[in-house]
Amino acid sequence: MNLIFIYGPAAVGKLTVAKALESLTGIPLADNHSLLNPVAKVFGWDHPERERLGRQFRLEFFQAAARANKSMITTFGGGGQTFDDFIQEVIQIVQAEGGKVLFVRLFAPKEVLFDRVRHDSRAHHAKMRTVEELENKIIKTPDVCARALVGEHLEIDSSAHSPEEMAKMIVSHYGL
């Protein structure tokens, strides 16, 4: 089982790349917003219960997929110690069931992120939509754009490649 874990800041193109990868490989996508939006709808994004339930659900979901030997693609936007702790838990539970976590970090210049955050496509997924929101997120969590403190990564500048090119890069790098 492979858990393809695509992460990076808001508006970097995680969902777009994940969809291209799903289309190319047939590996199902369970993106961050699809998993968390129902909980956020009830509690709001910043509520402690949303954070607790979201973390618990994702960990149990990843563990069940690993146990059933079902590969999947997921997306995640986060940073800081909480993110690093979550990543370590994901690695432990997936590896304990015989699976592997394949990390893909997407990054882009802030100007590109500020341009993309305003796209109408983001409205359909309850994502942040203003430059001000993104700037505040980067100020509050400056390492949201940083590399996770774990092993092998594929790191891609999403401003330099199309989603389809990035999907092919992921397939090639990890031998999918």
Secondary structure as a PSIPRED ss2 file (coil, helix, strand):
# PSIPRED VFORMAT (PSIPRED V4.0)

   1 M C   1.000  0.000  0.000
   2 N E   0.000  0.000  1.000
   3 L E   0.000  0.000  1.000
   4 I E   0.000  0.000  1.000
   5 F E   0.000  0.000  1.000
   6 I E   0.000  0.000  1.000
   7 Y E   0.000  0.000  1.000
   8 G C   1.000  0.000  0.000
   9 P C   1.000  0.000  0.000
  10 A C   1.000  0.000  0.000
  11 A C   1.000  0.000  0.000
  12 V C   1.000  0.000  0.000
  13 G C   1.000  0.000  0.000
  14 K H   0.000  1.000  0.000
  15 L H   0.000  1.000  0.000
  16 T H   0.000  1.000  0.000
  17 V H   0.000  1.000  0.000
  18 A H   0.000  1.000  0.000
  19 K H   0.000  1.000  0.000
  20 A H   0.000  1.000  0.000
  21 L H   0.000  1.000  0.000
  22 E H   0.000  1.000  0.000
  23 S H   0.000  1.000  0.000
  24 L H   0.000  1.000  0.000
  25 T H   0.000  1.000  0.000
  26 G C   1.000  0.000  0.000
  27 I C   1.000  0.000  0.000
  28 P C   1.000  0.000  0.000
  29 L E   0.000  0.000  1.000
  30 A C   1.000  0.000  0.000
  31 D C   1.000  0.000  0.000
  32 N H   0.000  1.000  0.000
  33 H H   0.000  1.000  0.000
  34 S H   0.000  1.000  0.000
  35 L H   0.000  1.000  0.000
  36 L H   0.000  1.000  0.000
  37 N H   0.000  1.000  0.000
  38 P H   0.000  1.000  0.000
  39 V H   0.000  1.000  0.000
  40 A H   0.000  1.000  0.000
  41 K H   0.000  1.000  0.000
  42 V H   0.000  1.000  0.000
  43 F H   0.000  1.000  0.000
  44 G C   1.000  0.000  0.000
  45 W C   1.000  0.000  0.000
  46 D C   1.000  0.000  0.000
  47 H C   1.000  0.000  0.000
  48 P H   0.000  1.000  0.000
  49 E H   0.000  1.000  0.000
  50 R H   0.000  1.000  0.000
  51 E H   0.000  1.000  0.000
  52 R H   0.000  1.000  0.000
  53 L H   0.000  1.000  0.000
  54 G H   0.000  1.000  0.000
  55 R H   0.000  1.000  0.000
  56 Q H   0.000  1.000  0.000
  57 F H   0.000  1.000  0.000
  58 R H   0.000  1.000  0.000
  59 L H   0.000  1.000  0.000
  60 E H   0.000  1.000  0.000
  61 F H   0.000  1.000  0.000
  62 F H   0.000  1.000  0.000
  63 Q H   0.000  1.000  0.000
  64 A H   0.000  1.000  0.000
  65 A H   0.000  1.000  0.000
  66 A H   0.000  1.000  0.000
  67 R H   0.000  1.000  0.000
  68 A C   1.000  0.000  0.000
  69 N C   1.000  0.000  0.000
  70 K C   1.000  0.000  0.000
  71 S C   1.000  0.000  0.000
  72 M E   0.000  0.000  1.000
  73 I E   0.000  0.000  1.000
  74 T E   0.000  0.000  1.000
  75 T E   0.000  0.000  1.000
  76 F E   0.000  0.000  1.000
  77 G C   1.000  0.000  0.000
  78 G C   1.000  0.000  0.000
  79 G C   1.000  0.000  0.000
  80 G H   0.000  1.000  0.000
  81 Q H   0.000  1.000  0.000
  82 T H   0.000  1.000  0.000
  83 F H   0.000  1.000  0.000
  84 D H   0.000  1.000  0.000
  85 D H   0.000  1.000  0.000
  86 F H   0.000  1.000  0.000
  87 I H   0.000  1.000  0.000
  88 Q H   0.000  1.000  0.000
  89 E H   0.000  1.000  0.000
  90 V H   0.000  1.000  0.000
  91 I H   0.000  1.000  0.000
  92 Q H   0.000  1.000  0.000
  93 I H   0.000  1.000  0.000
  94 V H   0.000  1.000  0.000
  95 Q H   0.000  1.000  0.000
  96 A H   0.000  1.000  0.000
  97 E C   1.000  0.000  0.000
  98 G C   1.000  0.000  0.000
  99 G C   1.000  0.000  0.000
 100 K E   0.000  0.000  1.000
 101 V E   0.000  0.000  1.000
 102 L E   0.000  0.000  1.000
 103 F E   0.000  0.000  1.000
 104 V E   0.000  0.000  1.000
 105 R E   0.000  0.000  1.000
 106 L E   0.000  0.000  1.000
 107 F E   0.000  0.000  1.000
 108 A C   1.000  0.000  0.000
 109 P C   1.000  0.000  0.000
 110 K H   0.000  1.000  0.000
 111 E H   0.000  1.000  0.000
 112 V H   0.000  1.000  0.000
 113 L H   0.000  1.000  0.000
 114 F H   0.000  1.000  0.000
 115 D H   0.000  1.000  0.000
 116 R H   0.000  1.000  0.000
 117 V C   1.000  0.000  0.000
 118 R C   1.000  0.000  0.000
 119 H C   1.000  0.000  0.000
 120 D H   0.000  1.000  0.000
 121 S H   0.000  1.000  0.000
 122 R H   0.000  1.000  0.000
 123 A H   0.000  1.000  0.000
 124 H H   0.000  1.000  0.000
 125 H H   0.000  1.000  0.000
 126 A C   1.000  0.000  0.000
 127 K C   1.000  0.000  0.000
 128 M C   1.000  0.000  0.000
 129 R C   1.000  0.000  0.000
 130 T C   1.000  0.000  0.000
 131 V H   0.000  1.000  0.000
 132 E H   0.000  1.000  0.000
 133 E H   0.000  1.000  0.000
 134 L H   0.000  1.000  0.000
 135 E H   0.000  1.000  0.000
 136 N H   0.000  1.000  0.000
 137 K H   0.000  1.000  0.000
 138 I H   0.000  1.000  0.000
 139 I H   0.000  1.000  0.000
 140 K H   0.000  1.000  0.000
 141 T C   1.000  0.000  0.000
 142 P H   0.000  1.000  0.000
 143 D H   0.000  1.000  0.000
 144 V H   0.000  1.000  0.000
 145 C H   0.000  1.000  0.000
 146 A C   1.000  0.000  0.000
 147 R C   1.000  0.000  0.000
 148 A C   1.000  0.000  0.000
 149 L C   1.000  0.000  0.000
 150 V C   1.000  0.000  0.000
 151 G C   1.000  0.000  0.000
 152 E C   1.000  0.000  0.000
 153 H E   0.000  0.000  1.000
 154 L E   0.000  0.000  1.000
 155 E E   0.000  0.000  1.000
 156 I E   0.000  0.000  1.000
 157 D E   0.000  0.000  1.000
 158 S C   1.000  0.000  0.000
 159 S C   1.000  0.000  0.000
 160 A C   1.000  0.000  0.000
 161 H C   1.000  0.000  0.000
 162 S C   1.000  0.000  0.000
 163 P H   0.000  1.000  0.000
 164 E H   0.000  1.000  0.000
 165 E H   0.000  1.000  0.000
 166 M H   0.000  1.000  0.000
 167 A H   0.000  1.000  0.000
 168 K H   0.000  1.000  0.000
 169 M H   0.000  1.000  0.000
 170 I H   0.000  1.000  0.000
 171 V H   0.000  1.000  0.000
 172 S H   0.000  1.000  0.000
 173 H H   0.000  1.000  0.000
 174 Y H   0.000  1.000  0.000
 175 G C   1.000  0.000  0.000
 176 L C   1.000  0.000  0.000
